[in-house]
């Protein structure tokens, strides 16, 4: 992570993930901002059929909505990847919706990190209510995701309500991070109601930095 790998290097790495002989289980390319769309696309394309990789980190690589769409398509076909780290992305609601589309037919991914803040560079993600609503709808039917980090974005009460509804539909999500968003009283009320559901599995909820007061 945090090297100078470019599109050319990403293409070479993609070759290592192709075919039945692939054995690599974890790949961390975080901080390599020169990967470019073609590099991300090469990794995403080969993962559609890869059966070895279980963890992929692409944090702080300048991921755009276009890149997230490539990854979302990968999730429709991949049956092995369990952990996906995309923190410090540059995505918006469109990118979140593309990932959500992939989650509707994915049965393997357990951890998805879409935190807007990077490790080395402080930034704010642009996923808002519409993106959270798309993810919430996907979680209503997805039965593999256990941890979702949406901290550091622009999600308000409507988006939180959509995420909360997923618990009423039987989502197995046990970890939800919504720190440093725009969660208000109505969002907290929706989460509170979700926690009363007997089938709610939520065990860890982070609402740090939402300027909540007593009513929330």
Secondary structure as UniProt FT lines:
FT   HELIX           7..16
FT   TURN            20..21
FT   STRAND          26..28
FT   TURN            30..31
FT   TURN            33..34
FT   HELIX           36..47
FT   TURN            48..49
FT   STRAND          55..57
FT   TURN            59..60
FT   HELIX           65..77
FT   STRAND          83..85
FT   TURN            87..88
FT   HELIX           93..103
FT   TURN            104..105
FT   STRAND          111..113
FT   HELIX           129..139
FT   TURN            140..141
FT   STRAND          147..149
FT   TURN            151..152
FT   HELIX           157..168
FT   TURN            169..170
FT   STRAND          175..177
FT   TURN            179..180
FT   HELIX           185..195
FT   TURN            198..199
FT   STRAND          204..206
FT   TURN            208..209
FT   TURN            214..215
//
